[in-house]
Amino acid sequence: MNNERTLPQATWDFFCSLKLAMALLLSLAITSIIGTVIPQGNLAPQYLESIGQTKFRLYQALGFFDMYHSWWFVLLLVALSVNLFACSFKRLPQIWKVMTNPTLTLDEGLKKSLGNLTTLKVSGSAEALTERVAALVAAHFATPRTTEKDGSFHLYAEKTPWCRLAVYAVHVSILVIFAGAIVGSLFGFKGYVTIPEGGSASSIVLRNDTTRDLGFSVNCEKFSVSFYDTGAPKEFKSILTVTENGRPVAGLEKVPVIVNSPLTYKGITFYQSSYGKVGQHNFLVSTPEGGNPVQVTIPSEGAARLPDGSEVHVLEATQDVGPFLPGKTGPAAQLEMHTPTGKTFRIVAFGNYPELNREAVLREGHPAFRYLGGTEGMYTGLQVNRDPGVAIVWLGCLLMVVGVYVAFFMSHRRVWVQVKDGEVVLGGNANKNPAGFELAFDRLVQQLKGELAPGEEK
């Protein structure tokens, strides 16, 4: 006899393997940790500097920066899907046969396989006993099917045979969740937008740095941020209004958006993500002696480079120095300057009183700064998502919860009864929770004993 398997058979057995399922699940768990530890999408410059060019090129080649869309992660999901389908398809015919074509007679072979078996000696003919036992089993367990064989009557009753399909419901739920994720990946998007306070935006920047038009506008009416005593941000909130065709959308005017309380319109959800300062500051920069003045503009959240190579950024600024220096008026700003030689200077620049820091300028030898004023405000950073697969994923999760509950807490319970003249034999089993079934079976036996004519139990 030739026991060698063909290539299709070997491939089929491979995908039906439980070991393959465990290996794939373990691989997905480990790689998901990678996706949690390594930042995904647009990367901060500080992170790129921390890992260096070698690691950056390696991670980029492996797809670690967009891991959940990488070819090898998708391949793992496809392999697990095929494995689940193959395992289910291989075992389903046998389970289906047990459910739809059960053994109806309690023969000697079946008696030997049952852990719960009881014989009752009762009075009466087989025909009369069968009617009484059938009524009792229907009342206390489930409606039985009656079969006559070799002079005996056989009753078969079962409860919740469909619960054997619970494991397949769990398998299907995983595939449904995968399908929802694929739909979201193919037809959804994730992006980011910054909107200055009082401004608006009608497009966003996607993860691949391309721009996507929204088809409507989002206005930032107001932005506010509160802080803890430690200086850490406590809450940052945007007041947003959605406008379409030049008109505000009903119900979406001045909607407060905070972390974990997003705004959604046309399936597109806006999450509060970050904030920052926006604006610019103008300075007149000259030599320590006041010669060669040059106007320099420094962005609020950035830096400017001077002709000598020094880098300057604004630490803080005010358009009225009066509350800080009584009797003085006009704008003032504090700057930090880094020279090419590695020196760092903290400089206070006034608009109306350039002579106030003249002594420090001459002593330290750095350029003289005069603050001409500027504009400064806040911007809100919003994460923008559209995921049409969310409803499918939730459906899969619901199916999984139901399937897991049925698989763990329900069982297929079966009872066989053989009725002869003066004798009733009861047997039963369950595919799960044998201890619980044994208690239910004993109760059924006691109920039958109490209802039938007293006799001897074996």
DOZATI-358993 format. One line per field, with one value per residue (C-alpha): residue number from 1; x, y, z; chain. Coordinates in Angstrom, 2 decimals, always signed. Example, Ala and Ser with C-alpha at 12.3 -4.5 7.8 and 13.67 -1.06 7.14 Angstrom:
residues 2
num <- c(1, 2);
east <- c(+12.30, +13.67);
north <- c(-4.50, -1.06);
up <- c(+7.80, +7.14);
cadena <- c(A, A);
end
This chain:
residues 458
num <- c(1, 2, 3, 4, 5, 6, 7, 8, 9, 10, 11, 12, 13, 14, 15, 16, 17, 18, 19, 20, 21, 22, 23, 24, 25, 26, 27, 28, 29, 30, 31, 32, 33, 34, 35, 36, 37, 38, 39, 40, 41, 42, 43, 44, 45, 46, 47, 48, 49, 50, 51, 52, 53, 54, 55, 56, 57, 58, 59, 60, 61, 62, 63, 64, 65, 66, 67, 68, 69, 70, 71, 72, 73, 74, 75, 76, 77, 78, 79, 80, 81, 82, 83, 84, 85, 86, 87, 88, 89, 90, 91, 92, 93, 94, 95, 96, 97, 98, 99, 100, 101, 102, 103, 104, 105, 106, 107, 108, 109, 110, 111, 112, 113, 114, 115, 116, 117, 118, 119, 120, 121, 122, 123, 124, 125, 126, 127, 128, 129, 130, 131, 132, 133, 134, 135, 136, 137, 138, 139, 140, 141, 142, 143, 144, 145, 146, 147, 148, 149, 150, 151, 152, 153, 154, 155, 156, 157, 158, 159, 160, 161, 162, 163, 164, 165, 166, 167, 168, 169, 170, 171, 172, 173, 174, 175, 176, 177, 178, 179, 180, 181, 182, 183, 184, 185, 186, 187, 188, 189, 190, 191, 192, 193, 194, 195, 196, 197, 198, 199, 200, 201, 202, 203, 204, 205, 206, 207, 208, 209, 210, 211, 212, 213, 214, 215, 216, 217, 218, 219, 220, 221, 222, 223, 224, 225, 226, 227, 228, 229, 230, 231, 232, 233, 234, 235, 236, 237, 238, 239, 240, 241, 242, 243, 244, 245, 246, 247, 248, 249, 250, 251, 252, 253, 254, 255, 256, 257, 258, 259, 260, 261, 262, 263, 264, 265, 266, 267, 268, 269, 270, 271, 272, 273, 274, 275, 276, 277, 278, 279, 280, 281, 282, 283, 284, 285, 286, 287, 288, 289, 290, 291, 292, 293, 294, 295, 296, 297, 298, 299, 300, 301, 302, 303, 304, 305, 306, 307, 308, 309, 310, 311, 312, 313, 314, 315, 316, 317, 318, 319, 320, 321, 322, 323, 324, 325, 326, 327, 328, 329, 330, 331, 332, 333, 334, 335, 336, 337, 338, 339, 340, 341, 342, 343, 344, 345, 346, 347, 348, 349, 350, 351, 352, 353, 354, 355, 356, 357, 358, 359, 360, 361, 362, 363, 364, 365, 366, 367, 368, 369, 370, 371, 372, 373, 374, 375, 376, 377, 378, 379, 380, 381, 382, 383, 384, 385, 386, 387, 388, 389, 390, 391, 392, 393, 394, 395, 396, 397, 398, 399, 400, 401, 402, 403, 404, 405, 406, 407, 408, 409, 410, 411, 412, 413, 414, 415, 416, 417, 418, 419, 420, 421, 422, 423, 424, 425, 426, 427, 428, 429, 430, 431, 432, 433, 434, 435, 436, 437, 438, 439, 440, 441, 442, 443, 444, 445, 446, 447, 448, 449, 450, 451, 452, 453, 454, 455, 456, 457, 458);
east <- c(+0.00, +1.41, +1.35, +3.18, +1.20, +0.90, +1.96, -1.65, -2.37, +0.78, -0.08, -3.64, -2.45, +0.07, -2.62, -4.90, -2.21, -2.88, +0.87, +0.74, -2.10, -0.14, +3.01, +1.09, -0.66, +2.66, +4.28, +1.45, +1.71, +5.47, +5.33, +2.48, +4.84, +7.30, +4.55, +3.84, +7.45, +8.57, +6.70, +4.44, +3.80, +5.45, +8.54, +9.76, +13.24, +14.37, +13.57, +15.43, +18.48, +18.31, +18.39, +20.92, +21.00, +21.93, +18.97, +16.69, +17.52, +17.15, +13.77, +12.56, +13.58, +11.72, +8.62, +8.75, +7.57, +4.30, +4.29, +0.58, +0.61, +3.88, +3.80, +5.02, +2.45, -0.35, +1.08, +0.85, -2.82, -3.57, -1.81, -3.79, -7.03, -6.25, -5.32, -8.61, -10.61, -8.76, -9.12, -12.83, -13.50, -11.65, -13.55, -16.96, -18.35, -17.85, -19.47, -22.31, -22.95, -23.18, -25.70, -27.87, -27.56, -27.29, -27.36, -30.98, -30.75, -29.09, -27.26, -24.64, -21.72, -23.10, -23.84, -20.17, -19.09, -21.41, -20.20, -23.76, -25.89, -28.75, -31.22, -34.64, -36.87, -40.46, -43.83, -45.70, -45.45, -42.92, -45.61, -47.21, -43.86, -42.63, -45.52, -45.01, -41.22, -41.49, -43.82, -41.54, -38.37, -40.14, -41.27, -37.93, -35.33, -36.31, -38.79, -37.49, -37.55, -38.86, -37.45, -38.44, -35.74, -35.49, -38.55, -37.38, -38.35, -35.54, -35.91, -33.35, -33.45, -30.88, -30.36, -28.49, -26.81, -26.00, -23.52, -21.01, -20.73, -19.55, -15.88, -16.61, -18.40, -15.20, -13.18, -15.58, -15.46, -11.67, -12.05, -14.73, -12.40, -9.64, -12.07, -13.01, -9.35, -8.72, -11.73, -10.44, -6.95, -8.11, -10.89, -9.97, -7.17, -5.26, -3.88, -3.06, -3.94, -2.93, -5.37, -4.43, -6.89, -9.40, -8.34, -9.74, -8.61, -10.23, -7.47, -5.19, -1.74, -1.74, +0.92, +2.69, +2.94, +0.30, -2.62, -6.26, -9.19, -11.99, -14.85, -15.71, -13.92, -13.15, -12.83, -11.01, -13.11, -11.09, -8.32, -7.49, -5.05, -4.83, -1.85, -1.07, +1.04, +4.02, +3.63, +2.41, -0.65, -3.88, -6.41, -6.27, -9.55, -10.54, -13.86, -14.57, -17.22, -17.76, -18.76, -19.84, -20.66, -19.94, -22.52, -22.12, -23.37, -26.36, -25.40, -21.68, -21.24, -18.78, -18.30, -15.77, -13.17, -10.83, -8.78, -11.11, -14.04, -13.73, -15.89, -17.22, -18.73, -19.34, -17.46, -14.35, -13.34, -11.21, -9.27, -7.54, -3.87, -1.51, -1.13, +1.52, +2.28, +2.02, +3.17, +6.38, +8.56, +10.50, +13.87, +16.42, +19.87, +23.06, +26.68, +27.41, +28.17, +24.84, +26.07, +24.87, +21.27, +19.43, +15.78, +15.33, +12.04, +11.90, +8.89, +7.29, +7.96, +11.23, +14.56, +16.36, +19.98, +21.99, +24.58, +27.41, +25.89, +24.37, +20.96, +18.34, +14.90, +12.35, +11.75, +8.92, +7.54, +5.05, +3.63, +3.46, +6.28, +4.38, +3.04, +6.59, +8.51, +6.29, +6.74, +7.92, +5.90, +6.21, +7.13, +9.90, +11.20, +13.65, +15.84, +18.37, +21.30, +23.74, +26.94, +29.04, +31.75, +29.42, +28.55, +24.98, +23.53, +20.21, +19.23, +16.39, +15.38, +13.19, +11.32, +11.43, +14.52, +17.44, +19.87, +18.71, +20.81, +23.61, +26.07, +25.53, +25.89, +29.22, +30.50, +29.59, +30.23, +27.10, +24.86, +22.40, +18.69, +15.75, +12.28, +9.94, +6.92, +5.12, +2.03, +1.49, -1.34, -2.07, -2.77, -4.56, -3.22, -5.91, -5.55, -8.00, -9.23, -11.73, -12.27, -15.28, -14.34, -15.11, -18.70, -17.43, -14.84, -17.48, -19.70, -16.79, -16.16, -19.83, -19.79, -16.62, -18.13, -21.23, -19.15, -16.77, -19.68, -21.44, -18.19, -17.29, -20.64, -22.97, -22.77, -24.51, -26.40, -27.83, -30.00, -30.86, -33.57, -34.20, -37.60, -38.43, -41.15, -40.49, -37.18, -36.00, -32.32, -31.13, -27.80, -26.40, -23.37, -22.28, -19.45, -18.36, -18.71, -19.28, -19.60, -22.48, -24.18, -23.83, -25.80, -28.51, -28.63, -29.01, -31.90, -33.58, -33.18, -34.69, -37.60, -38.29, -38.04, -40.54, -43.00, -42.78, -43.93, -41.41, -38.92, -35.29, -32.49, -29.29);
north <- c(+0.00, +3.40, +5.79, +8.64, +11.86, +13.90, +17.56, +18.85, +16.52, +17.64, +21.30, +20.77, +18.98, +21.77, +24.46, +22.29, +22.04, +23.35, +23.91, +26.30, +28.22, +28.58, +29.66, +32.28, +33.66, +33.87, +35.62, +38.16, +38.84, +39.42, +41.62, +43.65, +44.48, +45.82, +48.04, +49.36, +50.08, +51.62, +54.81, +54.43, +56.91, +60.33, +60.26, +63.03, +64.40, +63.68, +59.99, +59.81, +61.37, +58.91, +55.75, +56.86, +56.29, +52.59, +51.58, +53.91, +52.24, +48.78, +49.56, +51.20, +48.19, +45.87, +48.08, +48.72, +52.34, +51.21, +47.69, +46.96, +47.65, +45.83, +42.90, +40.37, +41.37, +41.13, +37.75, +36.54, +37.61, +35.86, +32.68, +32.69, +33.22, +30.27, +28.17, +28.96, +28.19, +24.90, +23.72, +24.55, +22.95, +19.75, +19.15, +20.57, +17.50, +15.25, +17.78, +18.33, +14.59, +14.37, +17.21, +16.15, +12.36, +11.22, +7.66, +7.02, +3.58, +2.62, -0.52, -2.45, -0.64, +2.77, +1.62, +0.75, +4.22, +6.18, +7.33, +7.89, +4.73, +3.61, +0.70, +0.96, -2.07, -0.97, -2.58, -2.37, -3.29, -1.71, +0.14, +1.67, +2.53, +4.18, +6.63, +7.51, +7.80, +9.93, +12.35, +12.51, +13.07, +15.79, +17.48, +17.30, +17.36, +17.66, +16.20, +12.75, +10.86, +7.29, +4.29, +0.61, -2.03, -5.73, -5.65, -2.59, +1.05, +3.64, +7.30, +9.95, +13.54, +16.32, +19.91, +22.70, +20.63, +23.86, +24.87, +22.55, +25.25, +27.86, +27.29, +27.91, +31.12, +32.23, +31.32, +33.27, +36.24, +36.44, +36.40, +39.11, +41.27, +40.76, +41.71, +44.90, +45.79, +45.22, +47.37, +50.13, +49.85, +49.93, +52.50, +54.52, +56.93, +58.47, +61.97, +65.09, +68.76, +71.87, +74.78, +78.15, +79.66, +81.57, +79.74, +76.84, +73.84, +71.89, +69.35, +67.12, +65.57, +61.76, +59.43, +59.28, +63.11, +63.49, +65.90, +64.82, +67.17, +66.73, +68.18, +70.51, +72.89, +72.73, +76.06, +76.45, +79.06, +78.97, +76.98, +76.78, +74.82, +74.40, +73.15, +71.29, +72.96, +71.03, +72.77, +69.66, +70.20, +69.21, +69.68, +71.19, +71.91, +73.06, +74.67, +73.51, +74.36, +72.33, +74.33, +73.03, +75.14, +78.22, +77.39, +75.85, +72.28, +71.99, +70.44, +70.90, +74.52, +75.38, +71.74, +71.27, +68.64, +67.26, +64.09, +61.05, +63.26, +63.61, +65.18, +63.06, +64.17, +62.05, +59.17, +61.32, +61.67, +64.48, +63.69, +66.27, +65.36, +68.26, +72.01, +74.69, +78.31, +79.97, +83.41, +85.35, +87.97, +90.76, +92.03, +94.60, +93.01, +95.10, +94.93, +95.53, +99.15, +99.48, +99.36, +97.40, +96.86, +93.92, +92.95, +89.30, +87.39, +84.46, +82.05, +81.36, +77.61, +77.76, +79.50, +81.93, +81.94, +85.16, +86.15, +85.04, +81.53, +81.95, +80.37, +82.32, +81.35, +83.16, +81.85, +84.24, +87.57, +90.24, +93.15, +95.27, +95.13, +97.40, +94.64, +93.33, +96.64, +99.37, +102.65, +101.04, +100.48, +98.64, +95.11, +92.92, +89.43, +86.97, +85.10, +82.29, +82.43, +79.63, +80.76, +78.67, +78.53, +76.74, +79.68, +80.25, +83.64, +84.61, +88.04, +90.41, +92.67, +95.76, +97.73, +101.20, +100.89, +99.40, +101.07, +98.88, +95.91, +97.92, +97.22, +93.43, +93.55, +95.36, +93.14, +89.82, +90.85, +89.39, +91.28, +93.85, +93.04, +95.45, +93.88, +95.36, +93.34, +90.37, +88.25, +85.13, +82.69, +79.00, +76.22, +72.93, +69.65, +67.17, +63.53, +62.75, +59.21, +57.58, +53.86, +52.35, +48.94, +49.84, +48.54, +45.25, +44.94, +45.55, +42.90, +40.47, +41.33, +40.76, +37.42, +36.47, +37.30, +35.23, +32.37, +32.30, +32.39, +29.48, +27.52, +27.79, +27.80, +25.64, +22.01, +19.51, +17.22, +13.91, +11.28, +7.79, +5.58, +1.90, +0.61, -3.08, -4.94, -4.12, -2.33, +1.17, +1.86, +5.48, +6.75, +10.13, +12.31, +15.88, +17.16, +19.56, +19.94, +16.25, +17.04, +19.43, +16.93, +14.16, +16.26, +16.98, +13.30, +12.20, +14.65, +13.24, +9.68, +10.67, +12.39, +9.30, +7.01, +9.14, +9.18, +5.54, +2.57, +1.75, -0.92, -1.84, +0.36, -1.11);
up <- c(+0.00, -0.97, +2.01, +0.27, +0.14, -3.00, -3.02, -2.88, +0.07, +1.89, +1.26, +2.50, +5.66, +6.28, +6.24, +8.40, +11.09, +14.58, +14.97, +12.02, +13.66, +16.92, +15.04, +13.06, +16.16, +18.01, +15.04, +14.84, +18.58, +18.42, +15.33, +16.85, +19.72, +17.14, +15.73, +19.22, +20.16, +16.85, +15.85, +12.82, +10.02, +10.01, +12.19, +14.46, +13.59, +17.15, +16.73, +13.41, +15.03, +17.94, +15.80, +13.18, +9.43, +9.55, +11.71, +9.78, +6.46, +8.02, +9.63, +6.43, +4.33, +6.71, +6.67, +10.43, +10.07, +8.45, +9.79, +9.64, +5.89, +5.17, +2.74, +5.31, +7.96, +5.39, +4.35, +7.97, +8.10, +4.80, +5.99, +9.24, +7.30, +5.02, +8.06, +9.83, +6.70, +6.10, +9.71, +9.73, +6.35, +7.30, +10.55, +9.67, +7.80, +10.82, +13.17, +10.72, +10.57, +14.37, +14.35, +11.43, +11.40, +15.02, +16.30, +17.27, +18.92, +22.18, +21.09, +23.05, +21.42, +22.35, +25.91, +26.42, +25.27, +27.57, +30.98, +32.20, +32.01, +34.26, +34.09, +35.76, +36.45, +36.02, +35.46, +32.17, +28.54, +26.21, +24.24, +27.33, +28.91, +25.72, +25.67, +29.35, +29.08, +25.92, +27.69, +30.74, +28.69, +26.70, +29.91, +31.75, +28.95, +25.26, +22.81, +21.76, +18.48, +18.72, +16.84, +17.07, +16.60, +17.52, +19.78, +21.75, +21.51, +21.40, +22.29, +21.36, +22.66, +22.45, +23.56, +21.75, +19.03, +17.20, +19.93, +18.25, +15.59, +18.12, +17.35, +13.67, +14.60, +16.36, +13.26, +11.04, +13.43, +13.04, +9.26, +9.49, +11.61, +9.06, +6.29, +8.14, +8.57, +4.85, +3.89, +6.17, +4.72, +1.09, +1.28, +4.38, +5.19, +8.07, +8.01, +9.94, +9.75, +11.69, +11.86, +13.38, +15.81, +13.69, +10.54, +8.52, +6.48, +3.66, +3.04, +5.09, +4.75, +4.56, +5.94, +2.59, +2.59, -0.14, +0.22, +0.28, -0.19, +2.36, +0.33, +3.21, +5.57, +9.27, +11.10, +14.41, +16.17, +19.37, +21.02, +24.71, +26.84, +30.62, +32.59, +35.80, +38.46, +37.08, +33.74, +31.92, +29.70, +31.48, +28.70, +25.24, +23.51, +20.04, +19.19, +15.63, +13.05, +9.88, +6.80, +3.40, +0.35, +2.44, +5.11, +8.57, +8.80, +11.15, +14.47, +13.83, +14.85, +17.64, +18.65, +21.50, +20.62, +23.28, +23.61, +23.42, +22.35, +18.55, +15.86, +12.98, +9.68, +6.56, +8.11, +8.71, +12.35, +13.78, +16.97, +19.13, +18.83, +19.53, +19.65, +19.30, +18.70, +15.32, +14.25, +13.72, +15.41, +13.69, +14.94, +13.85, +14.24, +14.20, +15.31, +19.02, +18.11, +16.27, +12.69, +9.64, +10.81, +9.18, +9.71, +10.73, +11.07, +13.50, +13.48, +16.85, +16.64, +14.77, +14.45, +12.15, +11.04, +11.15, +8.53, +10.85, +11.12, +14.58, +15.19, +17.13, +18.43, +20.58, +24.10, +24.98, +23.84, +24.83, +22.93, +26.10, +28.63, +31.06, +33.38, +33.83, +33.95, +35.43, +33.66, +30.45, +27.27, +23.98, +22.97, +24.37, +23.73, +25.21, +22.74, +22.83, +20.42, +19.56, +17.83, +15.41, +18.08, +20.51, +22.76, +23.97, +24.92, +26.51, +25.20, +26.10, +23.21, +23.70, +21.11, +22.66, +24.88, +22.92, +25.33, +28.25, +27.13, +25.46, +28.28, +28.06, +24.26, +24.42, +27.24, +25.62, +22.03, +20.46, +18.00, +19.26, +18.88, +18.74, +18.87, +16.28, +17.38, +15.94, +15.79, +17.84, +18.29, +18.79, +16.35, +16.90, +15.57, +14.53, +13.58, +10.77, +10.14, +7.83, +8.37, +6.56, +7.95, +11.57, +11.40, +9.94, +12.70, +15.37, +13.75, +13.91, +17.57, +18.43, +16.62, +18.49, +21.90, +21.14, +19.74, +22.71, +25.18, +23.46, +23.07, +26.76, +28.55, +26.43, +25.36, +23.09, +25.51, +24.31, +25.99, +24.71, +26.21, +25.45, +26.53, +26.86, +28.71, +32.39, +31.79, +30.88, +30.08, +30.06, +28.75, +27.86, +27.23, +26.46, +24.31, +27.10, +30.86, +31.71, +35.43, +34.79, +32.48, +35.06, +37.56, +34.96, +33.97, +37.59, +38.03, +34.94, +36.26, +39.60, +37.88, +35.76, +38.79, +40.64, +37.76, +36.71, +38.75, +41.52, +40.58, +40.90, +39.64, +38.26);
cadena <- c(A, A, A, A, A, A, A, A, A, A, A, A, A, A, A, A, A, A, A, A, A, A, A, A, A, A, A, A, A, A, A, A, A, A, A, A, A, A, A, A, A, A, A, A, A, A, A, A, A, A, A, A, A, A, A, A, A, A, A, A, A, A, A, A, A, A, A, A, A, A, A, A, A, A, A, A, A, A, A, A, A, A, A, A, A, A, A, A, A, A, A, A, A, A, A, A, A, A, A, A, A, A, A, A, A, A, A, A, A, A, A, A, A, A, A, A, A, A, A, A, A, A, A, A, A, A, A, A, A, A, A, A, A, A, A, A, A, A, A, A, A, A, A, A, A, A, A, A, A, A, A, A, A, A, A, A, A, A, A, A, A, A, A, A, A, A, A, A, A, A, A, A, A, A, A, A, A, A, A, A, A, A, A, A, A, A, A, A, A, A, A, A, A, A, A, A, A, A, A, A, A, A, A, A, A, A, A, A, A, A, A, A, A, A, A, A, A, A, A, A, A, A, A, A, A, A, A, A, A, A, A, A, A, A, A, A, A, A, A, A, A, A, A, A, A, A, A, A, A, A, A, A, A, A, A, A, A, A, A, A, A, A, A, A, A, A, A, A, A, A, A, A, A, A, A, A, A, A, A, A, A, A, A, A, A, A, A, A, A, A, A, A, A, A, A, A, A, A, A, A, A, A, A, A, A, A, A, A, A, A, A, A, A, A, A, A, A, A, A, A, A, A, A, A, A, A, A, A, A, A, A, A, A, A, A, A, A, A, A, A, A, A, A, A, A, A, A, A, A, A, A, A, A, A, A, A, A, A, A, A, A, A, A, A, A, A, A, A, A, A, A, A, A, A, A, A, A, A, A, A, A, A, A, A, A, A, A, A, A, A, A, A, A, A, A, A, A, A, A, A, A, A, A, A, A, A, A, A, A, A, A, A, A, A, A, A, A, A, A, A, A, A, A, A, A, A, A, A, A, A, A, A, A, A, A, A, A, A, A, A, A, A, A, A, A, A, A, A, A, A, A, A, A, A, A, A, A, A);
end
